[in-house]
Amino acid sequence: MTIASLAVGAAFFALWFWLLPQWLGFRVQAAGAAKWRWLAVLPSILGFAVALRCVWDFGWTGRGTPAPMVPPKRLVVVGFYRHVRNPMYLGFAAGWIGLWVIFGHANPALITAVVAVAAGVDLFVLFYEEPTLCAKFGADYEDYCRNVERWWPCVRGWDQVQ
């Protein structure tokens, strides 16, 4: 399952990091003030690294993938999931914001689209993911939700009591 999870993760990264910027017409500018945009490489890489670690945790600990068709068999409460319930989404968001700064392609229409996607993700989490996880993992998931925030990471990670 770890291999399947990494394959799904690689597909996500290929789509989000390589194909989508090309489809959106993002081009890197490296002259003048644009050269400072490269500072955003660090949060972008760190964000995508968080997402990749989460993909690994889904495969290794959860024995599944991030894809709803092959969900984890076990509740994943390790790594970044000890600090926030949705670190993969947050990692991708940080990665994309970094890329957005690097490529310098922000405009009101794209900002509106990003806000709409973020609202859609939040609704997906509220109305699909959380009820599905609650039905699958029951009291363990409810305990997890009581101790770990949905979107705001805490510095000290939750240690699940077995």
Phi and psi in degrees as GROMACS dihedral restraints (atoms count N, CA, C in turn):
[ dihedral_restraints ]
;  ai    aj    ak    al  type     phi  dphi    fc
    3     4     5     6     1   -60.9    20    10
    4     5     6     7     1   -39.9    20    10
    6     7     8     9     1   -64.4    20    10
    7     8     9    10     1   -43.4    20    10
    9    10    11    12     1   -62.3    20    10
   10    11    12    13     1   -41.7    20    10
   12    13    14    15     1   -63.1    20    10
   13    14    15    16     1   -42.5    20    10
   15    16    17    18     1   -66.9    20    10
   16    17    18    19     1   -33.9    20    10
   18    19    20    21     1   -65.5    20    10
   19    20    21    22     1   -43.5    20    10
   21    22    23    24     1   -62.8    20    10
   22    23    24    25     1   -43.1    20    10
   24    25    26    27     1   -60.7    20    10
   25    26    27    28     1   -42.5    20    10
   27    28    29    30     1   -62.5    20    10
   28    29    30    31     1   -39.2    20    10
   30    31    32    33     1   -64.2    20    10
   31    32    33    34     1   -42.3    20    10
   33    34    35    36     1   -60.0    20    10
   34    35    36    37     1   -46.4    20    10
   36    37    38    39     1   -64.5    20    10
   37    38    39    40     1   -40.2    20    10
   39    40    41    42     1   -61.0    20    10
   40    41    42    43     1   -43.4    20    10
   42    43    44    45     1   -66.5    20    10
   43    44    45    46     1   -53.3    20    10
   45    46    47    48     1   -77.0    20    10
   46    47    48    49     1   -30.9    20    10
   48    49    50    51     1  -100.6    20    10
   49    50    51    52     1   -29.2    20    10
   51    52    53    54     1  -111.5    20    10
   52    53    54    55     1   -52.5    20    10
   54    55    56    57     1   -77.3    20    10
   55    56    57    58     1   -47.8    20    10
   57    58    59    60     1   -60.8    20    10
   58    59    60    61     1   -43.5    20    10
   60    61    62    63     1   -58.8    20    10
   61    62    63    64     1   -37.3    20    10
   63    64    65    66     1   -66.2    20    10
   64    65    66    67     1   -43.9    20    10
   66    67    68    69     1   -63.5    20    10
   67    68    69    70     1   -34.1    20    10
   69    70    71    72     1   -82.6    20    10
   70    71    72    73     1    -4.6    20    10
   72    73    74    75     1    77.9    20    10
   73    74    75    76     1    24.0    20    10
   75    76    77    78     1   -68.9    20    10
   76    77    78    79     1   133.4    20    10
   78    79    80    81     1  -132.4    20    10
   79    80    81    82     1   141.6    20    10
   81    82    83    84     1   -84.4    20    10
   82    83    84    85     1   132.4    20    10
   84    85    86    87     1  -108.6    20    10
   85    86    87    88     1   132.9    20    10
   87    88    89    90     1  -122.6    20    10
   88    89    90    91     1    13.9    20    10
   90    91    92    93     1  -106.6    20    10
   91    92    93    94     1   154.7    20    10
   93    94    95    96     1    57.7    20    10
   94    95    96    97     1  -137.3    20    10
   96    97    98    99     1   -65.4    20    10
   97    98    99   100     1   -21.8    20    10
   99   100   101   102     1   -62.9    20    10
  100   101   102   103     1   -22.3    20    10
  102   103   104   105     1   -64.3    20    10
  103   104   105   106     1   -23.7    20    10
  105   106   107   108     1   -72.4    20    10
  106   107   108   109     1   -17.3    20    10
  108   109   110   111     1   -59.8    20    10
  109   110   111   112     1   -25.4    20    10
  111   112   113   114     1   -64.9    20    10
  112   113   114   115     1   -15.1    20    10
  114   115   116   117     1   -63.1    20    10
  115   116   117   118     1   -23.9    20    10
  117   118   119   120     1   -74.9    20    10
  118   119   120   121     1    -4.5    20    10
  120   121   122   123     1   -61.6    20    10
  121   122   123   124     1   -40.1    20    10
  123   124   125   126     1   -61.8    20    10
  124   125   126   127     1   -54.8    20    10
  126   127   128   129     1   -63.6    20    10
  127   128   129   130     1   -30.1    20    10
  129   130   131   132     1   -65.9    20    10
  130   131   132   133     1   -48.8    20    10
  132   133   134   135     1   -63.7    20    10
  133   134   135   136     1   -43.5    20    10
  135   136   137   138     1   -63.2    20    10
  136   137   138   139     1   -41.3    20    10
  138   139   140   141     1   -61.9    20    10
  139   140   141   142     1   -47.1    20    10
  141   142   143   144     1   -67.9    20    10
  142   143   144   145     1   -31.4    20    10
  144   145   146   147     1   -65.9    20    10
  145   146   147   148     1   -39.4    20    10
  147   148   149   150     1   -60.0    20    10
  148   149   150   151     1   -47.4    20    10
  150   151   152   153     1   -61.1    20    10
  151   152   153   154     1   -41.9    20    10
  153   154   155   156     1   -64.4    20    10
  154   155   156   157     1   -41.3    20    10
  156   157   158   159     1   -61.5    20    10
  157   158   159   160     1   -38.0    20    10
  159   160   161   162     1   -65.2    20    10
  160   161   162   163     1   -39.2    20    10
  162   163   164   165     1   -60.4    20    10
  163   164   165   166     1   -44.4    20    10
  165   166   167   168     1   -58.4    20    10
  166   167   168   169     1   -46.5    20    10
  168   169   170   171     1   -61.8    20    10
  169   170   171   172     1   -36.4    20    10
  171   172   173   174     1   -61.4    20    10
  172   173   174   175     1   -41.3    20    10
  174   175   176   177     1   -77.0    20    10
  175   176   177   178     1   -49.3    20    10
  177   178   179   180     1   -72.7    20    10
  178   179   180   181     1   -52.2    20    10
  180   181   182   183     1   -86.7    20    10
  181   182   183   184     1   -44.8    20    10
  183   184   185   186     1   -83.2    20    10
  184   185   186   187     1   -16.5    20    10
  186   187   188   189     1    57.2    20    10
  187   188   189   190     1    44.6    20    10
  189   190   191   192     1  -158.2    20    10
  190   191   192   193     1  -158.2    20    10
  192   193   194   195     1  -132.6    20    10
  193   194   195   196     1   170.0    20    10
  195   196   197   198     1   -71.1    20    10
  196   197   198   199     1   -16.7    20    10
  198   199   200   201     1   -73.1    20    10
  199   200   201   202     1   133.7    20    10
  201   202   203   204     1   -60.2    20    10
  202   203   204   205     1   -21.0    20    10
  204   205   206   207     1   -70.8    20    10
  205   206   207   208     1   -27.7    20    10
  207   208   209   210     1  -133.2    20    10
  208   209   210   211     1    70.3    20    10
  210   211   212   213     1   -73.3    20    10
  211   212   213   214     1   164.5    20    10
  213   214   215   216     1   -61.5    20    10
  214   215   216   217     1   146.2    20    10
  216   217   218   219     1   -86.0    20    10
  217   218   219   220     1   -24.1    20    10
  219   220   221   222     1  -120.0    20    10
  220   221   222   223     1   150.8    20    10
  222   223   224   225     1   -66.9    20    10
  223   224   225   226     1   128.0    20    10
  225   226   227   228     1   -94.0    20    10
  226   227   228   229     1   109.3    20    10
  228   229   230   231     1  -133.7    20    10
  229   230   231   232     1    50.8    20    10
  231   232   233   234     1  -129.7    20    10
  232   233   234   235     1   171.9    20    10
  234   235   236   237     1    56.5    20    10
  235   236   237   238     1  -132.1    20    10
  237   238   239   240     1   -68.9    20    10
  238   239   240   241     1   -21.1    20    10
  240   241   242   243     1   -67.8    20    10
  241   242   243   244     1   -12.7    20    10
  243   244   245   246     1   -74.7    20    10
  244   245   246   247     1   -20.8    20    10
  246   247   248   249     1  -103.8    20    10
  247   248   249   250     1   -27.9    20    10
  249   250   251   252     1  -158.4    20    10
  250   251   252   253     1   146.4    20    10
  252   253   254   255     1   -75.1    20    10
  253   254   255   256     1   -20.3    20    10
  255   256   257   258     1  -127.8    20    10
  256   257   258   259     1    54.1    20    10
  258   259   260   261     1   -67.5    20    10
  259   260   261   262     1   -26.0    20    10
  261   262   263   264     1   -66.4    20    10
  262   263   264   265     1   -44.2    20    10
  264   265   266   267     1   -62.3    20    10
  265   266   267   268     1   -43.5    20    10
  267   268   269   270     1   -65.5    20    10
  268   269   270   271     1   -38.9    20    10
  270   271   272   273     1   -62.2    20    10
  271   272   273   274     1   -47.3    20    10
  273   274   275   276     1   -61.6    20    10
  274   275   276   277     1   -39.9    20    10
  276   277   278   279     1   -61.4    20    10
  277   278   279   280     1   -47.0    20    10
  279   280   281   282     1   -62.5    20    10
  280   281   282   283     1   -41.7    20    10
  282   283   284   285     1   -61.0    20    10
  283   284   285   286     1   -44.0    20    10
  285   286   287   288     1   -71.2    20    10
  286   287   288   289     1   -37.1    20    10
  288   289   290   291     1   -62.8    20    10
  289   290   291   292     1   -41.9    20    10
  291   292   293   294     1   -59.6    20    10
  292   293   294   295     1   -45.2    20    10
  294   295   296   297     1   -64.0    20    10
  295   296   297   298     1   -37.9    20    10
  297   298   299   300     1   -60.6    20    10
  298   299   300   301     1   -42.5    20    10
  300   301   302   303     1   -66.6    20    10
  301   302   303   304     1   -44.7    20    10
  303   304   305   306     1   -59.1    20    10
  304   305   306   307     1   -48.4    20    10
  306   307   308   309     1   -79.2    20    10
  307   308   309   310     1   -16.7    20    10
  309   310   311   312     1    58.8    20    10
  310   311   312   313     1    42.6    20    10
  312   313   314   315     1  -114.8    20    10
  313   314   315   316     1    35.3    20    10
  315   316   317   318     1   -85.7    20    10
  316   317   318   319     1   137.0    20    10
  318   319   320   321     1  -151.0    20    10
  319   320   321   322     1   165.1    20    10
  321   322   323   324     1   -56.1    20    10
  322   323   324   325     1   -37.5    20    10
  324   325   326   327     1   -65.8    20    10
  325   326   327   328     1   -42.7    20    10
  327   328   329   330     1   -68.3    20    10
  328   329   330   331     1   -38.8    20    10
  330   331   332   333     1   -62.2    20    10
  331   332   333   334     1   -42.7    20    10
  333   334   335   336     1   -61.9    20    10
  334   335   336   337     1   -42.6    20    10
  336   337   338   339     1   -63.3    20    10
  337   338   339   340     1   -41.5    20    10
  339   340   341   342     1   -64.5    20    10
  340   341   342   343     1   -42.6    20    10
  342   343   344   345     1   -62.2    20    10
  343   344   345   346     1   -40.7    20    10
  345   346   347   348     1   -64.6    20    10
  346   347   348   349     1   -41.7    20    10
  348   349   350   351     1   -64.3    20    10
  349   350   351   352     1   -42.9    20    10
  351   352   353   354     1   -61.1    20    10
  352   353   354   355     1   -42.3    20    10
  354   355   356   357     1   -64.3    20    10
  355   356   357   358     1   -39.6    20    10
  357   358   359   360     1   -63.0    20    10
  358   359   360   361     1   -42.2    20    10
  360   361   362   363     1   -62.7    20    10
  361   362   363   364     1   -43.2    20    10
  363   364   365   366     1   -61.4    20    10
  364   365   366   367     1   -43.9    20    10
  366   367   368   369     1   -65.3    20    10
  367   368   369   370     1   -38.5    20    10
  369   370   371   372     1   -60.6    20    10
  370   371   372   373     1   -44.7    20    10
  372   373   374   375     1   -63.4    20    10
  373   374   375   376     1   -46.8    20    10
  375   376   377   378     1   -65.7    20    10
  376   377   378   379     1   -44.0    20    10
  378   379   380   381     1  -101.4    20    10
  379   380   381   382     1   -12.9    20    10
  381   382   383   384     1  -120.3    20    10
  382   383   384   385     1   -60.4    20    10
  384   385   386   387     1   -60.7    20    10
  385   386   387   388     1   -53.5    20    10
  387   388   389   390     1   -64.3    20    10
  388   389   390   391     1   -45.2    20    10
  390   391   392   393     1   -62.9    20    10
  391   392   393   394     1   -36.9    20    10
  393   394   395   396     1   -65.1    20    10
  394   395   396   397     1   -44.8    20    10
  396   397   398   399     1   -66.0    20    10
  397   398   399   400     1   -38.0    20    10
  399   400   401   402     1   -64.0    20    10
  400   401   402   403     1   -42.6    20    10
  402   403   404   405     1   -66.2    20    10
  403   404   405   406     1   -36.1    20    10
  405   406   407   408     1   -79.5    20    10
  406   407   408   409     1   -41.6    20    10
  408   409   410   411     1  -110.2    20    10
  409   410   411   412     1    -6.6    20    10
  411   412   413   414     1    56.3    20    10
  412   413   414   415     1  -128.0    20    10
  414   415   416   417     1   -61.0    20    10
  415   416   417   418     1   -33.9    20    10
  417   418   419   420     1   -61.5    20    10
  418   419   420   421     1   -43.0    20    10
  420   421   422   423     1   -70.0    20    10
  421   422   423   424     1   -38.9    20    10
  423   424   425   426     1   -61.8    20    10
  424   425   426   427     1   -41.3    20    10
  426   427   428   429     1   -63.2    20    10
  427   428   429   430     1   -42.6    20    10
  429   430   431   432     1   -59.2    20    10
  430   431   432   433     1   -46.6    20    10
  432   433   434   435     1   -63.0    20    10
  433   434   435   436     1   -34.0    20    10
  435   436   437   438     1   -69.4    20    10
  436   437   438   439     1   -24.8    20    10
  438   439   440   441     1  -107.0    20    10
  439   440   441   442     1   -13.8    20    10
  441   442   443   444     1  -131.8    20    10
  442   443   444   445     1   128.7    20    10
  444   445   446   447     1   -70.0    20    10
  445   446   447   448     1   152.9    20    10
  447   448   449   450     1   -69.2    20    10
  448   449   450   451     1   -48.5    20    10
  450   451   452   453     1  -123.0    20    10
  451   452   453   454     1   -18.7    20    10
  453   454   455   456     1  -103.3    20    10
  454   455   456   457     1   107.3    20    10
  456   457   458   459     1   -64.0    20    10
  457   458   459   460     1   145.5    20    10
  459   460   461   462     1  -108.3    20    10
  460   461   462   463     1   149.5    20    10
  462   463   464   465     1   -66.9    20    10
  463   464   465   466     1   -46.0    20    10
  465   466   467   468     1   -89.0    20    10
  466   467   468   469     1   118.5    20    10
  468   469   470   471     1   -73.1    20    10
  469   470   471   472     1   152.5    20    10
  471   472   473   474     1   -77.6    20    10
  472   473   474   475     1   130.5    20    10
  474   475   476   477     1  -101.0    20    10
  475   476   477   478     1   108.6    20    10
  477   478   479   480     1   -64.7    20    10
  478   479   480   481     1   130.0    20    10
  480   481   482   483     1   -88.9    20    10
  481   482   483   484     1   125.8    20    10
